[in-house]
Amino acid sequence: MTEVNRQTFYKKLVVTGLAFTLVGAGTLGLHSSKFMSEPTVANAAAETYTTTANLNIRSGPSTANAIVATVKQGTQLTVVGQASSGWLKVSYQGKTGYVSSQYVKKSVSSTTKTYVTTANLNIRSGPSTSNAIVVTVKQGTQLTATGEPANGWLKVSYQGKTGYVNTQYVKESTGSSETDPASSVYVATANLNVRTTSSTSGAVIATLKAGTQIDVTAKEANGWLKITYQGKVGYVSGQYVRALAGMKVVSNPESIQVVVNKQNKLPENYVPKDLVYTTIPFTFKEQTEKKKMRSEAAAAIAQLFAGAKKQGVTLLGVSAYRSHATQSALFSSYVQRDGYDKAATYSALPGTSEHETGLGIDVTKGDGTCAAQDCFGGTKEATWLDAHAAEYGFIIRYPKGKDAVTGYKYEPWHLRYVGKPVAQAIKSKGITLEEYYGIK
């Protein structure tokens, strides 16, 4: 029952003609064992009901029983039986309890519907794009509808999480395998033509750069893949596509401690909200995006540079923030020069670069030499950073001997802002960001 105080509840009984229960029964009060004993619950088939108000689920069929959970209006409950006193036995998120039948109604359809996403899609905490992103799912993902579509939005559940998706980007599943959506992320390993048919005789409708993420919707028998790209359907040769098993889209891209690596990527075309120009000197004069960082990180790097200078160490910035487009072009150029496999050992796929978070920065010596080169290692600047970066909230993101954990070779010039507490804990334990959070 909704949060109604006892006095209001009594008044309601009088209004509905049930006052005789209190008056005529003499000593029979609301807490009488005869009145409050749990009635026999029918073993009926489970049905779905929807709450018509904010509602308490109780441990027994009475307002005198303890509250098991409180649910919002519009919540779907599974009814597993009926009690004769006008209460229903329900299950909700693994809990069993009772609700007053006065505040629920039978759902239009108790059949669970499955929907399939027709594009990469954000599941949000509420039915609006202004609500927070709960998780981002790939095109072809199956979602379980927990409510009927309303105002262009659909309430769904996915891997234990509940949220809302825009109905424009989902379709009801027919149960057939119309497409073959893969659980892996696919990327182009070379510059790649998208064609109108699964053959080189098909017209070219787009050309993808090496490293571009591809949404594969089906596999063709002749080794070609059916894909969607920027709303267009086309075909690419599977010879130039790599499946990256286990890659996930991070759900907390705005977190200072977000882990971005070869298994955890940013949402497509993510842009940090609080990018600002840093005040530190760089190896170049132009005012470009490479001088930007998120505001907290920008303030911290200025303090780090100042602290280093006081101790006789001069530093210059080399590259801070990179947009998704910049990272795409950079990775593609490395693939053209060294091939996909080698490029992936020292450069990040678009969406998996820490530079795209606005929290990473490459630095070098005050004379500009050894910028992003192995010769930076062992210099007094690199030694100072290793010893003192954590005091300012930074870590050496890719430390020596941790290639198997981070996926990248030693980069003494690459700093990542995580905040002082985390940075100092990582430094004191001699571990990586992945090891600190116990993730891959």
Secondary structure, 3 states (H helix, E strand, C coil): CCCCCHHHHHHHHHHCCCCHHHHCCCCCCCCCHHHHCCCCCCCCCCEEEEECCCEEEECCCCCCCCEEEEECCCCEEEEEEECCCCEEEEEECCEEEEEEHHHEEECCCCCCEEEEECCCEEEECCCCCCCCEEEEECCCCEEEECCCCECCEEEEEECCEEEEEEHHHEEECCCCCCCCCCCCEEEECCCEEEECCCCCCCCEEEEECCCCEEEEEEECCCCEEEEEECCEEEEEEHHHEEEECCCEECCCCCCCCCCCCCCEECCCCCCCCCEEECCCCECCCCCCHHHEEEHHHHHHHHHHHHHHHHCCCCEEEEECCCCHHHHHHHHHHHHHHHCHHHHHHHCCCCCCCHHHHCCEEEEEECCCCCCCCHHHCCCHHHHHHHHHHHHHCEEEEECCCCHHHHCCCCEEEEEEECCHHHHHHHHHHCCCHHHHHCCC
